[in-house]
Amino acid sequence: MTATDHTTVTAGPAPDLAAYDVVLVNSSAGKDSQACLDVVVEHARAADALGRVVVVHADLGDAEWDGVAELAAEHAAHYGLRFELARRAAADAHTTETILERVAARGMWPDAARRWCTSDHKRGPIRKIMTALVAELRDSGTVVDRPVRVCNVMGLRAAESTARARRIPYAPNQAASNGRRQVDDWYPIHHYTVADVWQRIAAAGTRPHRAYSEGMSRLSCRFCVLSSRADLLCSARLNPDLAARYAAVEAAVGHSFRADLSMADIIAEARHGSAQLSLLDLPATA
């Protein structure tokens, strides 16, 4: 049951994008990001603020689906928008640390209460991009005697979870704000249903990732600890090599991928399901 099965969610107030110096749209290249970006572009055009919109993607390396970073860039290019990649640097500062490497080093997986994967590999690197954009405006003299105003946009929907349903669609972000910038968060499609999302994408004409047509309901990490069982099994069938690497790390650290579901069990169940499906392809006998 989703957070809004019995609740009608209405659209919250939309900000005046002309009042912001930067409109930073976080894009995973997934369906919600696609729909969200199209909504932002509509509002930005109406406010004559399209030139202030920047799309940023947190590159998670092999944790995410093939071609995701390129697809996020394609979505930005569809509207003629600036595109930035954010990455978490490894200890040597010259390479990117992957989530799987971090699990191996920490000896445990993230979970709903300890989502360091989001804070360290997405939010943290994206805030560095935010810092760089703010510095550009201040160094150029565009903004001098006040904090840079940033609208931080994400495609979060109330229907995804109870926690997301509780979020205020447009509110100040004190944690991301400081003396140099004033940040507000905006969730333009907080009230959208899945049907609304796909309708918006169809009208926009942007390309969805192939993972959806192959059975996935969401385009997060290929193996996200918050994913549904069905998505994890589907991903294990589509990404057997990466699933095996996750299982090897799971065995090495001695900590289950999820409290209720190990990666070893996911792989076994996916194989069993694949075997059953293959039987359906056998020719009928007399």
Beta strands, then each sheet from edge to edge (+ up, - down):
strand 1: 22-26
strand 2: 53-58
strand 3: 82-86
strand 4: 148-153
strand 5: 170-172
strand 6: 181-186
sheet 1: 3+ 2+ 1+ 4+ 6+ 5-
end
